[in-house]
Amino acid sequence: MHPAMAARKAPARLKLDPDDRPPWYFKSGGAAPEKPSGPPRRRRRWPRRLGYAGAILAVWGAIAFTIGIAYYAHDLPDVGKLGRIDRRPNVTLAAADGSTLANFGDLYGEWLTLDAVPPALIQAVLATEDRRFYSHPGIDVLGLTRAVIANLRAGRAVQ
């Protein structure tokens, strides 16, 4: 280092009192904020970390759900084949008067439309299976909730 530089002293730093700072220095434009009394308060980071973990878990859950659906859906039968039934031919042995003596092979009925089914049969099935059929969109959330609560209380599947 040059001897002239070594002899030179650095200027003393000017320290300002917080009350002497200009108003534009503070965001609110007023006097310096008061310092809090007591020990410094630590910020809670666990809610934010829990939120991040939940978001990551939701993304991975959605990915796993999509992979699971793709895995099980690839070998499902074609929807267009639902109306066709593969069955053996039926042979009916008839008497001379036209009455049936015996049937050999698979016996199946024909497809029916809803208006061909008697209303009493529809009401009987709905009364037995789902009395709230017309008041929900296809999945009875109230019934499912009731069944889950009953199963949890019993400790086994009862509904």
C-alpha positions as CSV (number, residue, x, y, z in Angstrom):
1,M,0.0,0.0,0.0
2,H,1.2,3.5,-0.8
3,P,2.5,5.4,2.4
4,A,0.2,8.4,1.6
5,M,-2.8,6.1,1.5
6,A,-1.9,4.5,4.8
7,A,-1.7,7.8,6.6
8,R,-5.2,8.8,5.4
9,K,-8.1,7.8,7.6
10,A,-11.4,6.7,6.5
11,P,-14.2,9.2,7.2
12,A,-16.4,8.4,10.1
13,R,-19.8,7.0,9.2
14,L,-22.6,9.3,9.8
15,K,-25.3,7.7,12.0
16,L,-28.8,9.2,11.9
17,D,-31.2,9.1,14.7
18,P,-34.4,7.4,13.5
19,D,-36.4,10.6,14.3
20,D,-34.1,12.7,12.0
21,R,-34.8,10.6,8.9
22,P,-36.9,12.3,6.2
23,P,-40.7,11.3,6.0
24,W,-40.2,9.7,2.5
25,Y,-37.9,7.1,4.2
26,F,-40.8,5.4,5.8
27,K,-43.6,3.7,3.9
28,S,-46.3,5.4,5.7
29,G,-44.6,8.8,5.6
30,G,-44.8,9.4,9.3
31,A,-42.4,9.2,12.2
32,A,-40.2,6.1,12.8
33,P,-42.2,3.1,14.0
34,E,-41.9,2.2,17.6
35,K,-39.8,-0.8,18.4
36,P,-41.7,-3.7,19.9
37,S,-41.0,-4.4,23.5
38,G,-40.0,-7.9,24.7
39,P,-38.2,-10.7,22.9
40,P,-38.5,-10.8,19.1
41,R,-41.5,-12.8,17.9
42,R,-40.8,-15.8,15.7
43,R,-42.9,-16.2,12.6
44,R,-44.9,-19.4,12.3
45,R,-43.8,-21.3,9.3
46,W,-45.7,-24.6,9.8
47,P,-49.0,-23.4,8.3
48,R,-47.3,-22.4,5.1
49,R,-45.3,-25.7,5.1
50,L,-48.5,-27.6,5.7
51,G,-50.1,-25.8,2.8
52,Y,-47.2,-26.6,0.5
53,A,-47.3,-30.3,1.6
54,G,-51.0,-30.5,1.1
55,A,-50.7,-29.0,-2.4
56,I,-47.9,-31.4,-3.3
57,L,-49.9,-34.3,-1.9
58,A,-53.0,-33.2,-3.9
59,V,-51.0,-33.1,-7.2
60,W,-49.4,-36.5,-6.6
61,G,-52.8,-37.9,-5.6
62,A,-54.3,-36.6,-8.9
63,I,-51.5,-38.1,-10.8
64,A,-51.9,-41.5,-9.1
65,F,-55.7,-41.4,-9.6
66,T,-55.2,-40.7,-13.3
67,I,-52.7,-43.6,-13.6
68,G,-55.1,-45.9,-11.7
69,I,-58.0,-45.0,-14.0
70,A,-55.9,-45.6,-17.1
71,Y,-54.6,-48.9,-15.7
72,Y,-58.1,-50.3,-15.0
73,A,-59.8,-48.7,-18.0
74,H,-57.6,-50.1,-20.7
75,D,-59.2,-53.6,-20.5
76,L,-62.8,-52.7,-20.0
77,P,-65.2,-54.1,-22.6
78,D,-66.4,-51.9,-25.4
79,V,-69.6,-50.0,-24.5
80,G,-71.1,-50.8,-28.0
81,K,-71.1,-54.5,-27.1
82,L,-73.3,-54.1,-24.1
83,G,-76.5,-54.5,-26.1
84,R,-75.3,-57.7,-27.7
85,I,-75.4,-60.9,-25.7
86,D,-73.3,-63.9,-26.7
87,R,-75.5,-66.9,-26.1
88,R,-76.0,-70.5,-27.2
89,P,-79.0,-71.1,-29.5
90,N,-82.2,-72.2,-27.8
91,V,-84.0,-75.2,-28.9
92,T,-87.6,-75.6,-27.9
93,L,-89.3,-79.0,-28.0
94,A,-93.0,-78.4,-28.7
95,A,-95.9,-80.8,-28.4
96,A,-98.5,-81.3,-31.2
97,D,-100.9,-78.8,-29.6
98,G,-98.1,-76.1,-29.4
99,S,-97.3,-76.3,-25.8
100,T,-93.7,-76.3,-24.7
101,L,-92.3,-79.7,-23.5
102,A,-88.7,-78.7,-23.0
103,N,-86.1,-76.0,-23.7
104,F,-82.5,-76.6,-24.4
105,G,-79.8,-73.9,-24.5
106,D,-79.7,-70.5,-23.0
107,L,-82.9,-68.7,-22.3
108,Y,-82.8,-65.0,-22.3
109,G,-85.5,-62.4,-22.6
110,E,-85.5,-59.4,-24.9
111,W,-84.4,-55.9,-24.1
112,L,-87.3,-53.8,-22.7
113,T,-87.9,-50.1,-22.8
114,L,-88.8,-48.4,-19.6
115,D,-92.4,-47.8,-20.7
116,A,-92.8,-51.6,-21.2
117,V,-92.0,-52.3,-17.5
118,P,-95.1,-52.2,-15.3
119,P,-95.1,-49.2,-12.9
120,A,-95.7,-51.4,-9.9
121,L,-92.4,-53.2,-10.6
122,I,-90.5,-49.9,-10.8
123,Q,-92.1,-48.7,-7.5
124,A,-91.2,-52.0,-5.8
125,V,-87.6,-51.9,-6.9
126,L,-87.2,-48.3,-5.9
127,A,-88.9,-49.0,-2.5
128,T,-86.5,-51.8,-1.9
129,E,-83.3,-50.3,-3.2
130,D,-83.4,-46.5,-3.0
131,R,-86.5,-44.6,-1.7
132,R,-84.8,-41.2,-2.5
133,F,-84.1,-42.1,-6.1
134,Y,-85.9,-39.1,-7.5
135,S,-84.3,-36.6,-5.1
136,H,-80.6,-37.0,-5.9
137,P,-78.6,-37.0,-9.1
138,G,-77.6,-40.6,-9.1
139,I,-75.3,-40.8,-6.0
140,D,-77.1,-40.5,-2.7
141,V,-74.5,-38.5,-0.7
142,L,-76.7,-38.4,2.4
143,G,-77.2,-42.2,2.2
144,L,-73.5,-42.8,1.7
145,T,-72.7,-40.6,4.7
146,R,-75.2,-42.4,6.9
147,A,-73.7,-45.8,5.8
148,V,-70.1,-44.7,6.5
149,I,-71.1,-43.4,10.0
150,A,-73.0,-46.6,10.8
151,N,-70.0,-48.7,9.6
152,L,-67.6,-46.7,11.7
153,R,-69.8,-47.0,14.8
154,A,-70.1,-50.7,14.4
155,G,-66.5,-51.2,13.5
156,R,-67.4,-53.4,10.5
157,A,-69.6,-53.1,7.4
158,V,-73.2,-53.2,8.4
159,Q,-74.8,-51.0,5.7
